[in-house]
Amino acid sequence: MPVSYTGTVTVSGDGRNGGRVRSSHGELDVWLTIPKELGGVAGGATNPEQLFAAGWGACFLGAVRRAAARRKVALTSTAVTVNATLTHGEDGEFNLSAALNVELGASTSPPPANSPTPPTSSVPTPGRHATTSPSSSTPPPSDTLGGRKNMRLGLALPTFGTDAHADGVITVSRTAEALGYDSLWTGDRVLAPRSPSTPYPSQDGVMPRVYENHMDPLTSLAFAAAHTSHVRLGTSTLNGLWHPPLMLARSLTTLDVLSRGRLDVGFGLGWMPDEYAAVGVPWEGRGARLDETLDILETYWAEDEFAHQGRLFTVPETVVGLKPEQRPGPPVLLAAFNPAGLRRVARRASGWLPVAMPLPRLMSMWKTIVEEAESADRDPGGLRMALRVNPTLTKVEAEAEQFPRSGTLDQYVDYARAAAEAGVHELFIDLGQSPASLDERIDIAGRFIAAVRRG
């Protein structure tokens, strides 16, 4: 039945707010941290309308959703009405008081009083020959997109270009979590030649110059983990073949432990032979190298005593004491577009990492993965898709043949809604190739998630 939650929230210059939200189903305690980047002097906002446009309302709604999840209230729709007043102190700090009426749809009975907060859950990893769907502990998407199928939303960290620095990563990490994004993502690059041996896989074949300034993806995620509490942390993609598998296993295990089980491992094979030459790994035989790397990771994560003897790698027997927070290991998703790659996703991985393309083509490839999984006696319900979108934003609506390579923000919002309707499990946007400033990208990210969630 529909339930009305009402509450008063006070926000001060230290970025901390809190309040109690009351309803016929009992009180929900709502506490969250809102970074200054979303408002006040640092965000350039000078009135309540700007503040909420930048995401204050989304922050509050996200906190209410999380609190409702703890009380086991299933949310099916959201709307928010805001009445706010804003004052600035002489020291530049801000003070905001807001009375918010949040309309939520609840499909469960009233939660019991004093119900305990369950422990943070993690996404289970289907085994190599898994035949069951993910358990009920899998974290659900944070919203329902106006009645459409559930889809999680993510945002790429600024690990390329001029904003690839500590403040940039902190700002985007905290802001994304406050806005209600479900995940943060990084990519992988070790070279940025002006004339690569193979054209960049884009319409014009030109490698974006933002890649000249690139951070290590796993170190960046560890840094983001230290500045967030619940968003998941993914790579799309990490070129795992550039690392000795044993060292890769140790790094990924450490990151999953330090992030308290928030890691999603996304592997790709890359497109540029120059990078393989630079790290001393053969370009040929990448598929076989990936398969053996996956063998090592699976056994390393699962067994207390580990050894490996394969065609490419030998690991002497050792005791493995450090285990990932997520058992049997963090989810492993693969980027793939050819038949052999799609077959590997279906038979070995936890999911697929495609890039934005016309949805009929995308879902046709997903159908192939589902059919391959069924033929391998795996339950396709245990697989998921995390769709990367690299928006090139235009002021004028793009023609159909140009989209989703480029288009207006509204077009990308419509694309996300249609993807949710089609059954995409997660979609994340990477604004790193945009010429916009960091503040402008944060504003775009806020408007994007607000519009998609609004349905």
Sine and cosine of phi, psi and omega as CSV:
sin_phi,cos_phi,sin_psi,cos_psi,sin_omega,cos_omega
0.00,0.00,0.46,-0.89,0.05,-1.00
-0.91,0.40,0.64,-0.77,0.01,-1.00
-0.76,-0.65,0.68,-0.73,0.02,-1.00
-0.98,-0.21,0.84,-0.53,0.09,-1.00
-0.96,-0.27,0.76,-0.65,0.04,-1.00
-0.78,-0.62,0.56,-0.83,0.01,-1.00
-0.26,-0.97,0.26,-0.97,0.05,-1.00
-0.90,-0.44,0.74,-0.67,-0.03,-1.00
-0.85,-0.52,0.70,-0.71,0.08,-1.00
-0.90,-0.44,0.78,-0.63,-0.02,-1.00
-0.88,-0.47,0.75,-0.66,0.02,-1.00
-0.87,-0.49,0.05,-1.00,-0.13,-0.99
-0.90,0.43,-0.23,0.97,0.04,-1.00
-0.99,0.11,0.01,1.00,0.07,-1.00
0.99,0.16,0.13,0.99,-0.05,-1.00
-0.97,-0.23,0.72,-0.69,0.10,-0.99
-0.67,-0.74,0.28,-0.96,0.01,-1.00
-0.27,-0.96,0.27,-0.96,0.01,-1.00
-0.01,-1.00,0.11,-0.99,0.07,-1.00
-0.88,-0.48,0.75,-0.67,-0.02,-1.00
-0.96,-0.28,0.82,-0.57,-0.08,-1.00
-0.96,-0.27,0.53,-0.85,0.08,-1.00
-0.37,-0.93,0.05,-1.00,0.05,-1.00
-0.93,0.37,-0.24,0.97,0.03,-1.00
-1.00,-0.07,0.15,0.99,-0.02,-1.00
0.98,-0.20,0.09,-1.00,-0.05,-1.00
-0.99,0.14,0.55,-0.83,0.16,-0.99
-0.90,-0.43,0.84,-0.55,0.07,-1.00
-0.98,0.19,0.80,-0.60,-0.03,-1.00
-0.84,-0.55,0.91,-0.42,0.10,-1.00
-0.73,-0.69,0.74,-0.67,0.05,-1.00
-0.46,-0.89,0.30,-0.95,0.06,-1.00
-0.96,-0.28,0.79,-0.61,0.03,-1.00
-0.92,-0.40,0.88,-0.47,-0.02,-1.00
-0.92,0.38,0.47,-0.88,-0.02,-1.00
-0.89,0.45,-0.34,0.94,-0.03,-1.00
-0.86,0.51,-0.35,0.94,-0.03,-1.00
-0.99,0.11,-0.14,0.99,-0.03,-1.00
-0.15,-0.99,-0.03,-1.00,0.00,-1.00
0.94,0.33,-0.34,-0.94,-0.10,-1.00
-0.89,0.46,-0.69,0.73,-0.09,-1.00
-0.89,0.46,-0.57,0.82,-0.01,-1.00
-1.00,-0.01,-0.08,1.00,0.02,-1.00
0.97,0.24,0.19,0.98,-0.01,-1.00
-1.00,0.04,0.64,-0.77,-0.05,-1.00
-0.81,-0.59,0.03,1.00,0.04,-1.00
-0.50,-0.86,0.28,-0.96,-0.07,-1.00
-0.86,0.51,-0.60,0.80,-0.02,-1.00
-0.87,0.49,-0.69,0.72,0.03,-1.00
-0.90,0.44,-0.66,0.76,-0.01,-1.00
-0.85,0.52,-0.76,0.64,-0.07,-1.00
-0.96,0.29,-0.51,0.86,0.11,-0.99
-0.88,0.47,-0.54,0.84,0.00,-1.00
-0.98,0.18,-0.17,0.99,0.16,-0.99
0.78,-0.62,0.12,0.99,0.00,-1.00
-0.87,0.49,-0.70,0.71,0.02,-1.00
-0.87,0.50,-0.66,0.75,0.03,-1.00
-0.89,0.45,-0.60,0.80,0.03,-1.00
-0.87,0.48,-0.74,0.67,-0.04,-1.00
-0.91,0.42,-0.69,0.73,0.01,-1.00
-0.88,0.48,-0.65,0.76,0.03,-1.00
-0.87,0.50,-0.65,0.76,0.02,-1.00
-0.92,0.40,-0.64,0.77,0.03,-1.00
-0.90,0.44,-0.66,0.75,0.01,-1.00
-0.89,0.46,-0.67,0.74,0.00,-1.00
-0.91,0.41,-0.66,0.76,0.03,-1.00
-0.90,0.43,-0.65,0.76,0.02,-1.00
-0.90,0.43,-0.60,0.80,0.03,-1.00
-0.89,0.46,-0.61,0.79,0.03,-1.00
-0.90,0.43,-0.54,0.84,0.01,-1.00
-1.00,-0.02,0.11,0.99,0.07,-1.00
0.88,0.48,0.66,0.75,0.13,-0.99
-0.98,-0.20,0.91,-0.42,-0.01,-1.00
-0.97,0.22,0.82,-0.57,-0.05,-1.00
-0.99,-0.14,0.74,-0.68,-0.03,-1.00
-0.87,-0.49,-0.25,0.97,0.03,-1.00
-0.34,-0.94,0.40,-0.92,0.00,-1.00
-0.62,-0.78,0.50,-0.87,0.15,-0.99
-0.41,-0.91,0.45,-0.89,-0.03,-1.00
-0.63,-0.78,0.68,-0.74,0.11,-0.99
-0.89,-0.46,0.76,-0.65,-0.13,-0.99
-0.85,-0.53,0.74,-0.67,0.20,-0.98
-0.81,-0.59,0.88,-0.47,-0.16,-0.99
-0.67,-0.75,0.46,-0.89,0.16,-0.99
-0.79,-0.62,0.56,-0.83,-0.09,-1.00
-0.75,-0.66,0.71,-0.71,0.11,-0.99
-0.75,-0.66,0.53,-0.85,0.05,-1.00
-0.92,-0.40,0.69,-0.72,0.09,-1.00
-1.00,0.06,0.24,-0.97,-0.01,-1.00
-0.90,0.43,-0.42,0.91,-0.01,-1.00
-0.99,0.12,0.07,1.00,0.04,-1.00
1.00,-0.03,-0.16,0.99,0.04,-1.00
-0.98,0.22,0.30,-0.95,-0.09,-1.00
-0.84,-0.55,0.35,-0.94,0.05,-1.00
-0.66,-0.75,0.78,-0.63,-0.07,-1.00
-0.77,-0.64,0.76,-0.65,0.15,-0.99
-0.88,-0.47,0.75,-0.67,-0.07,-1.00
-0.66,-0.75,0.74,-0.67,0.15,-0.99
-0.98,-0.21,0.89,-0.46,-0.09,-1.00
-0.90,-0.44,0.72,-0.69,0.12,-0.99
-0.94,-0.33,0.91,-0.40,-0.08,-1.00
-0.94,-0.33,0.88,-0.47,0.03,-1.00
-1.00,-0.07,0.87,-0.49,-0.01,-1.00
-0.82,-0.58,0.52,-0.85,0.11,-0.99
-0.99,-0.11,0.80,-0.59,0.00,-1.00
-0.90,-0.43,0.73,-0.68,-0.05,-1.00
-0.91,-0.42,0.28,0.96,0.02,-1.00
-0.83,-0.55,0.17,-0.98,0.08,-1.00
-0.96,0.29,0.28,-0.96,-0.02,-1.00
-0.83,0.56,0.70,-0.72,0.01,-1.00
-0.93,0.38,0.53,-0.85,0.00,-1.00
-0.92,0.39,0.50,-0.87,0.03,-1.00
-0.91,0.42,0.57,-0.82,0.04,-1.00
0.84,0.54,0.53,0.85,0.03,-1.00
-0.92,0.39,0.67,-0.74,-0.06,-1.00
-0.95,0.30,0.44,-0.90,0.08,-1.00
-0.99,0.16,0.85,-0.53,-0.03,-1.00
-0.94,0.33,0.38,-0.92,0.04,-1.00
-0.92,0.39,0.43,-0.90,0.04,-1.00
-0.88,0.48,0.77,-0.64,-0.02,-1.00
-0.99,-0.10,0.18,-0.98,-0.01,-1.00
-0.74,-0.67,0.31,-0.95,0.02,-1.00
-0.98,0.18,0.88,-0.47,-0.01,-1.00
-0.94,0.34,0.49,-0.87,0.00,-1.00
-0.98,-0.18,0.89,-0.45,0.07,-1.00
-0.87,0.49,0.67,-0.74,0.00,-1.00
-0.94,0.34,0.09,-1.00,-0.06,-1.00
-0.85,0.52,-0.58,0.81,0.02,-1.00
-0.87,-0.49,0.57,0.82,-0.06,-1.00
-0.88,0.47,0.61,-0.79,0.04,-1.00
-0.81,-0.59,0.19,0.98,-0.01,-1.00
-0.87,-0.50,0.38,-0.93,0.05,-1.00
-0.98,0.19,0.28,-0.96,0.07,-1.00
-0.84,0.55,0.53,-0.85,-0.01,-1.00
-0.96,0.29,0.13,-0.99,-0.03,-1.00
-0.93,0.37,-0.14,0.99,0.01,-1.00
-0.99,0.16,-0.11,0.99,0.03,-1.00
-0.87,0.50,0.78,-0.63,-0.03,-1.00
-0.91,0.41,0.78,-0.63,-0.03,-1.00
-0.98,0.22,0.38,-0.93,0.15,-0.99
-0.83,0.55,0.44,-0.90,-0.15,-0.99
-0.99,0.11,-0.06,1.00,0.01,-1.00
-0.39,-0.92,0.05,-1.00,-0.07,-1.00
-0.87,-0.50,0.17,0.99,0.11,-0.99
0.79,0.61,0.80,0.60,0.10,-1.00
0.89,0.46,0.60,0.80,0.03,-1.00
0.99,-0.11,-0.16,0.99,0.04,-1.00
-0.98,0.21,0.08,-1.00,0.02,-1.00
-0.88,0.47,0.50,-0.87,-0.02,-1.00
-0.89,0.45,0.68,-0.73,0.08,-1.00
-0.54,-0.84,0.77,-0.63,0.06,-1.00
-0.98,0.19,0.45,-0.89,0.01,-1.00
-0.84,-0.54,0.67,-0.74,-0.01,-1.00
-0.74,-0.67,0.17,-0.99,-0.05,-1.00
-0.64,-0.77,0.67,-0.74,0.02,-1.00
-0.98,0.19,0.63,-0.78,0.10,-1.00
-0.97,0.25,0.44,-0.90,0.02,-1.00
-0.99,0.14,0.95,0.31,-0.01,-1.00
-0.99,-0.14,0.11,0.99,0.11,-0.99
-0.77,-0.63,0.49,-0.87,0.13,-0.99
1.00,0.10,-0.25,-0.97,-0.15,-0.99
-0.94,0.35,-0.33,0.94,-0.01,-1.00
-1.00,-0.09,0.15,0.99,0.03,-1.00
-0.98,0.17,0.98,0.19,0.05,-1.00
-0.47,-0.88,0.12,-0.99,-0.11,-0.99
-0.84,0.54,-0.75,0.66,-0.05,-1.00
-0.89,0.46,-0.60,0.80,0.01,-1.00
-0.90,0.44,-0.71,0.70,-0.01,-1.00
-0.91,0.40,-0.67,0.74,0.02,-1.00
-0.89,0.46,-0.73,0.68,-0.05,-1.00
-0.87,0.50,-0.76,0.65,-0.04,-1.00
-0.93,0.37,-0.64,0.77,-0.01,-1.00
-0.87,0.49,-0.80,0.60,-0.05,-1.00
-0.91,0.41,-0.66,0.75,-0.03,-1.00
-0.92,0.40,-0.69,0.73,0.01,-1.00
-0.86,0.51,-0.71,0.71,0.00,-1.00
-0.90,0.43,-0.66,0.75,0.01,-1.00
-0.92,0.40,-0.57,0.82,0.00,-1.00
-0.96,0.29,-0.26,0.97,0.00,-1.00
0.97,-0.24,0.16,0.99,0.09,-1.00
-0.91,0.42,0.52,-0.85,-0.07,-1.00
-1.00,-0.05,-0.32,0.95,-0.12,-0.99
-0.41,-0.91,0.38,-0.92,0.09,-1.00
-0.83,-0.55,0.58,-0.81,-0.13,-0.99
-0.72,-0.70,0.51,-0.86,0.11,-0.99
-0.77,-0.63,0.35,-0.94,0.10,-0.99
-0.90,-0.43,-0.07,-1.00,-0.14,-0.99
-0.71,-0.70,0.73,-0.69,0.02,-1.00
-0.41,-0.91,0.69,-0.72,0.11,-0.99
-0.87,-0.50,-0.29,0.96,0.04,-1.00
-0.73,-0.68,0.45,-0.89,0.10,-0.99
-0.63,-0.78,0.91,0.42,-0.02,-1.00
-0.92,0.38,0.53,-0.85,0.05,-1.00
-0.94,0.35,-0.49,0.87,0.02,-1.00
-0.74,-0.67,0.98,0.18,0.00,-1.00
-0.89,0.45,0.41,-0.91,-0.05,-1.00
-0.92,0.38,-0.39,0.92,0.02,-1.00
-0.81,-0.59,0.72,-0.69,0.00,-1.00
-0.85,0.52,0.55,-0.84,0.07,-1.00
-0.89,0.45,0.66,-0.75,-0.05,-1.00
-0.97,0.25,0.96,0.30,0.06,-1.00
-0.62,-0.78,0.04,-1.00,-0.05,-1.00
-0.89,0.46,-0.64,0.77,-0.03,-1.00
-0.99,-0.12,-0.13,0.99,0.05,-1.00
0.96,0.27,0.16,0.99,-0.06,-1.00
-0.99,-0.14,0.77,-0.64,-0.01,-1.00
-0.96,0.28,0.78,-0.62,0.02,-1.00
-0.87,0.49,0.70,-0.71,-0.07,-1.00
-0.96,0.28,-0.19,0.98,0.06,-1.00
-0.88,0.47,-0.38,0.92,-0.02,-1.00
-0.94,0.35,-0.21,0.98,0.03,-1.00
-0.90,0.44,-0.43,0.90,0.02,-1.00
-0.90,-0.43,0.99,-0.17,-0.10,-0.99
-0.75,-0.66,0.63,-0.78,0.03,-1.00
-0.99,-0.15,0.35,-0.94,0.12,-0.99
-0.94,0.34,0.78,-0.63,-0.11,-0.99
-0.92,0.38,-0.63,0.77,-0.05,-1.00
-0.96,0.27,-0.64,0.77,0.07,-1.00
-0.88,0.47,-0.64,0.77,0.02,-1.00
-0.90,0.44,-0.65,0.76,0.02,-1.00
-0.93,0.38,-0.60,0.80,0.06,-1.00
-0.89,0.46,-0.64,0.77,0.03,-1.00
-0.91,0.42,-0.68,0.73,0.04,-1.00
-0.90,0.43,-0.59,0.80,0.01,-1.00
-0.88,0.48,-0.58,0.82,-0.02,-1.00
-0.94,0.33,-0.28,0.96,-0.05,-1.00
-0.92,-0.39,0.21,0.98,0.04,-1.00
-0.67,-0.74,0.13,-0.99,-0.04,-1.00
-0.81,-0.59,-0.45,0.89,-0.11,-0.99
-0.64,-0.77,-0.27,0.96,0.02,-1.00
-0.90,0.44,0.57,-0.82,0.09,-1.00
-0.98,0.21,0.35,-0.94,-0.14,-0.99
-0.79,-0.61,0.89,-0.45,-0.11,-0.99
-0.77,-0.63,0.35,-0.94,0.11,-0.99
-0.92,-0.38,0.76,-0.65,0.06,-1.00
-0.55,-0.84,1.00,0.07,-0.04,1.00
-0.81,-0.59,0.32,-0.95,0.14,-0.99
-0.99,-0.11,0.76,-0.65,0.07,-1.00
-1.00,0.04,1.00,0.05,-0.07,-1.00
-0.89,0.45,-0.37,0.93,-0.04,-1.00
-0.94,0.33,-0.23,0.97,0.05,-1.00
-0.98,0.20,-0.10,0.99,-0.08,-1.00
-0.89,-0.45,0.62,-0.78,0.21,-0.98
-0.84,0.55,0.73,-0.68,-0.11,-0.99
-0.83,0.56,-0.60,0.80,-0.01,-1.00
-0.91,0.41,-0.66,0.76,0.04,-1.00
-0.92,0.39,-0.61,0.79,0.04,-1.00
-0.89,0.45,-0.69,0.73,0.01,-1.00
-0.87,0.49,-0.68,0.73,0.01,-1.00
-0.90,0.44,-0.70,0.72,-0.02,-1.00
-0.89,0.46,-0.72,0.69,-0.04,-1.00
-0.92,0.39,-0.63,0.78,0.04,-1.00
-0.89,0.46,-0.71,0.71,0.01,-1.00
-0.87,0.50,-0.70,0.71,-0.01,-1.00
-0.90,0.43,-0.63,0.77,0.02,-1.00
-0.92,0.40,-0.60,0.80,0.04,-1.00
-0.93,0.37,-0.74,0.67,-0.06,-1.00
-0.92,0.39,-0.49,0.87,0.02,-1.00
-1.00,0.02,0.04,1.00,-0.03,-1.00
0.87,0.50,0.69,0.73,0.13,-0.99
0.99,0.16,0.60,0.80,-0.04,-1.00
-0.93,-0.36,0.15,0.99,-0.15,-0.99
-1.00,0.07,0.71,-0.70,0.24,-0.97
-0.90,-0.45,0.87,-0.49,-0.04,-1.00
-1.00,-0.04,0.90,-0.44,0.05,-1.00
-0.91,-0.41,0.88,-0.48,-0.02,-1.00
-0.97,-0.26,0.59,-0.81,0.17,-0.99
-0.71,-0.71,0.23,-0.97,-0.02,-1.00
-0.98,-0.20,-0.07,1.00,0.02,-1.00
0.98,0.20,0.05,-1.00,-0.04,-1.00
-0.72,-0.70,-0.14,0.99,-0.15,-0.99
-0.89,-0.46,0.93,-0.37,0.02,-1.00
-0.85,0.52,-0.46,0.89,-0.02,-1.00
-0.83,0.55,-0.63,0.78,-0.03,-1.00
-0.93,0.36,-0.62,0.79,0.06,-1.00
-0.89,0.45,-0.67,0.74,0.03,-1.00
-0.88,0.47,-0.61,0.79,-0.05,-1.00
-0.92,0.40,-0.52,0.86,-0.02,-1.00
-0.98,-0.21,0.10,1.00,0.09,-1.00
0.96,0.28,0.52,0.85,0.02,-1.00
-0.88,-0.47,0.73,-0.68,-0.02,-1.00
-0.89,0.45,0.64,-0.77,0.09,-1.00
-0.95,0.32,-0.61,0.79,-0.01,-1.00
-0.95,0.30,0.51,-0.86,0.07,-1.00
0.97,0.25,0.45,0.89,-0.05,-1.00
-0.91,0.42,-0.60,0.80,0.00,-1.00
-0.89,0.46,-0.71,0.70,0.02,-1.00
-0.91,0.41,-0.60,0.80,0.03,-1.00
-0.91,0.41,-0.62,0.78,0.05,-1.00
-0.91,0.42,-0.68,0.73,0.00,-1.00
-0.87,0.50,-0.70,0.72,-0.01,-1.00
-0.94,0.33,-0.55,0.83,0.09,-1.00
-0.88,0.47,-0.68,0.74,0.04,-1.00
-0.90,0.44,-0.62,0.78,0.07,-1.00
-0.84,0.55,-0.73,0.69,-0.05,-1.00
-0.91,0.40,-0.71,0.71,0.00,-1.00
-0.87,0.50,-0.73,0.69,-0.04,-1.00
-0.87,0.49,-0.70,0.72,-0.04,-1.00
-0.96,0.29,-0.65,0.76,0.02,-1.00
-0.85,0.52,-0.68,0.74,-0.02,-1.00
-0.96,0.28,-0.48,0.88,-0.15,-0.99
-1.00,-0.04,-0.54,0.84,-0.17,-0.99
-0.97,-0.26,0.57,-0.82,0.08,-1.00
-0.98,0.21,-0.50,0.87,0.11,-0.99
-0.87,-0.49,0.74,-0.67,-0.21,-0.98
-0.71,-0.70,0.65,-0.76,0.16,-0.99
-0.45,-0.89,0.41,-0.91,-0.02,-1.00
-0.55,-0.83,0.72,-0.69,0.11,-0.99
-0.75,-0.66,0.96,-0.28,-0.05,-1.00
-0.77,-0.64,-0.10,-1.00,-0.02,-1.00
-0.94,0.34,-0.53,0.85,-0.08,-1.00
-0.95,-0.33,-0.50,0.87,-0.15,-0.99
-0.74,-0.67,0.57,-0.82,0.11,-0.99
-0.78,-0.63,0.79,-0.61,0.05,-1.00
-0.82,-0.58,0.89,-0.45,0.05,-1.00
-0.88,0.47,0.33,-0.95,-0.03,-1.00
-0.88,0.48,0.67,-0.74,0.00,-1.00
-0.47,-0.88,0.41,-0.91,0.16,-0.99
-1.00,0.05,0.73,-0.69,0.00,-1.00
-0.92,-0.39,0.98,-0.20,-0.05,-1.00
-1.00,0.05,-0.62,0.79,-0.04,-1.00
-0.99,0.15,0.85,-0.52,-0.01,-1.00
-0.88,-0.47,0.49,-0.87,0.04,-1.00
-0.87,0.49,0.45,-0.89,0.09,-1.00
-0.89,0.45,-0.63,0.77,0.02,-1.00
-1.00,0.06,0.78,-0.63,-0.05,-1.00
-0.93,-0.38,0.68,-0.74,0.09,1.00
-0.98,0.19,-0.14,0.99,0.05,-1.00
0.00,-1.00,0.19,-0.98,0.03,-1.00
-0.89,0.45,0.50,-0.87,0.04,-1.00
-0.85,0.52,0.66,-0.75,0.06,-1.00
-0.91,-0.42,0.89,-0.45,0.04,-1.00
-0.94,-0.35,0.50,-0.87,-0.07,-1.00
-0.82,-0.57,0.66,-0.75,0.18,-0.98
-1.00,0.09,0.74,-0.67,-0.03,-1.00
-0.30,-0.95,0.54,-0.84,-0.02,-1.00
-0.64,-0.77,-0.24,0.97,0.04,-1.00
-0.99,-0.15,0.22,-0.98,-0.08,-1.00
-0.84,0.55,-0.67,0.75,-0.01,-1.00
-0.91,0.42,-0.65,0.76,0.01,-1.00
-0.92,0.39,-0.67,0.74,0.03,-1.00
-0.90,0.43,-0.59,0.81,0.04,-1.00
-0.91,0.41,-0.62,0.78,0.03,-1.00
-0.91,0.41,-0.65,0.76,0.07,-1.00
-0.84,0.55,-0.75,0.66,-0.09,-1.00
-0.91,0.42,-0.58,0.82,-0.15,-0.99
-0.99,-0.11,-0.37,0.93,-0.16,-0.99
-0.80,-0.60,-0.39,0.92,-0.21,-0.98
-0.98,-0.21,0.13,-0.99,0.12,-0.99
-1.00,0.01,-0.23,0.97,-0.02,-1.00
0.08,-1.00,-0.12,-0.99,-0.17,-0.99
-0.83,-0.56,0.60,-0.80,0.03,-1.00
-0.88,-0.47,0.99,0.12,0.08,-1.00
-1.00,0.09,0.12,-0.99,0.15,-0.99
-0.91,-0.41,0.30,-0.95,-0.09,-1.00
-0.85,0.53,0.73,-0.69,0.04,-1.00
-0.43,-0.90,0.18,-0.98,0.07,-1.00
-0.80,0.60,0.71,-0.71,-0.13,-0.99
-0.87,0.49,-0.58,0.82,0.06,-1.00
-0.87,0.50,-0.64,0.77,0.04,-1.00
-0.92,0.38,-0.68,0.74,0.00,-1.00
-0.86,0.51,-0.75,0.66,-0.07,-1.00
-0.96,0.29,-0.41,0.91,0.11,-0.99
-0.92,0.39,-0.66,0.75,0.05,-1.00
-0.92,0.38,-0.62,0.79,0.05,-1.00
-0.90,0.44,-0.61,0.79,0.05,-1.00
-0.87,0.49,-0.62,0.78,0.06,-1.00
-0.88,0.48,-0.68,0.73,0.02,-1.00
-0.89,0.46,-0.70,0.71,0.00,-1.00
-0.87,0.50,-0.72,0.70,-0.02,-1.00
-0.91,0.41,-0.63,0.78,0.03,-1.00
-0.91,0.41,-0.62,0.79,0.03,-1.00
-0.90,0.44,-0.69,0.72,0.01,-1.00
-0.89,0.45,-0.63,0.78,0.01,-1.00
-0.93,0.36,-0.36,0.93,0.04,-1.00
-0.99,-0.12,0.24,0.97,0.00,-1.00
0.87,0.49,0.56,0.83,0.14,-0.99
-0.95,-0.32,0.56,-0.83,0.06,-1.00
-0.98,0.17,0.92,-0.40,0.00,-1.00
-0.89,0.46,-0.29,0.96,0.08,-1.00
-0.91,0.43,-0.27,0.96,0.05,-1.00
-1.00,0.04,0.01,1.00,0.01,-1.00
-0.97,-0.23,0.43,-0.90,0.06,-1.00
-0.63,-0.78,0.31,-0.95,-0.02,-1.00
-0.87,-0.49,0.78,-0.62,0.09,-1.00
-0.89,-0.46,0.96,-0.29,-0.17,-0.99
-1.00,-0.03,0.86,-0.51,0.06,-1.00
-1.00,0.10,0.73,-0.68,0.09,-1.00
-0.82,-0.57,0.83,-0.55,0.02,-1.00
-0.94,-0.34,1.00,0.09,-0.12,-0.99
-0.92,0.38,0.73,-0.68,0.28,-0.96
-0.95,-0.31,0.98,-0.18,-0.17,-0.99
-0.98,0.18,0.70,-0.72,0.03,-1.00
-0.84,-0.54,0.38,-0.92,0.04,-1.00
-0.99,0.14,-0.46,0.89,-0.02,-1.00
-0.95,-0.31,0.65,-0.76,-0.03,-1.00
-0.83,0.55,0.75,-0.66,-0.04,-1.00
-0.98,0.21,0.49,-0.87,0.10,-1.00
-0.93,0.38,0.36,-0.93,-0.09,-1.00
-0.84,0.54,-0.62,0.79,-0.05,-1.00
-0.95,0.30,-0.27,0.96,0.02,-1.00
-1.00,-0.04,-0.33,0.94,-0.06,-1.00
-0.99,-0.10,0.66,-0.75,0.24,0.97
-1.00,-0.10,0.31,0.95,0.06,-1.00
-0.90,0.44,-0.57,0.82,0.04,-1.00
-0.49,-0.87,0.39,-0.92,0.01,-1.00
0.21,-0.98,0.04,-1.00,0.02,-1.00
-0.98,0.18,0.26,-0.97,0.06,-1.00
-0.87,0.50,-0.63,0.78,0.03,-1.00
-0.88,0.48,-0.62,0.79,0.02,-1.00
-0.90,0.43,-0.65,0.76,0.02,-1.00
-0.94,0.35,-0.55,0.84,0.09,-1.00
-0.90,0.45,-0.72,0.69,0.02,-1.00
-0.89,0.46,-0.61,0.79,0.02,-1.00
-0.89,0.45,-0.68,0.73,0.01,-1.00
-0.90,0.45,-0.68,0.73,0.02,-1.00
-0.89,0.46,-0.67,0.74,0.02,-1.00
-0.92,0.39,-0.58,0.81,0.04,-1.00
-0.90,0.44,-0.67,0.74,0.05,-1.00
-0.88,0.48,-0.68,0.73,0.01,-1.00
-0.89,0.45,-0.58,0.81,-0.03,-1.00
-0.96,0.27,-0.32,0.95,0.03,-1.00
0.91,-0.40,0.19,0.98,0.07,-1.00
-0.91,0.42,0.73,-0.69,-0.09,-1.00
-0.99,0.15,-0.57,0.82,-0.04,-1.00
-0.48,-0.88,0.60,-0.80,0.05,-1.00
-0.69,-0.72,0.75,-0.66,0.07,-1.00
-0.77,-0.64,0.55,-0.84,-0.04,-1.00
-0.95,-0.32,0.60,-0.80,0.05,-1.00
-0.87,-0.49,0.95,-0.30,-0.02,-1.00
-1.00,-0.08,0.21,0.98,-0.13,-0.99
-0.92,0.39,-0.36,0.93,0.00,-1.00
-1.00,-0.10,0.10,0.99,0.05,-1.00
-0.98,0.19,0.60,-0.80,0.06,-1.00
-0.97,0.25,-0.05,1.00,-0.03,-1.00
-0.91,0.41,0.40,-0.92,0.07,-1.00
-0.95,0.30,0.19,-0.98,0.01,-1.00
-0.87,0.49,-0.69,0.72,0.02,-1.00
-0.88,0.48,-0.64,0.76,0.01,-1.00
-0.92,0.39,-0.61,0.79,0.02,-1.00
-0.92,0.39,-0.61,0.79,0.06,-1.00
-0.89,0.46,-0.65,0.76,0.04,-1.00
-0.89,0.45,-0.68,0.74,0.03,-1.00
-0.88,0.47,-0.69,0.72,0.00,-1.00
-0.88,0.47,-0.63,0.77,0.03,-1.00
-0.91,0.41,-0.69,0.73,0.01,-1.00
-0.93,0.37,-0.58,0.81,-0.01,-1.00
-0.90,0.44,-0.80,0.60,-0.06,-1.00
-0.92,0.39,-0.58,0.81,0.02,-1.00
-0.90,0.44,-0.67,0.74,-0.03,-1.00
-0.94,0.33,-0.65,0.76,0.01,-1.00
-0.92,0.39,-0.70,0.72,-0.01,-1.00
-0.91,0.42,-0.51,0.86,-0.02,-1.00
-0.92,0.39,-0.48,0.88,0.02,-1.00
0.94,0.33,0.00,0.00,0.00,0.00
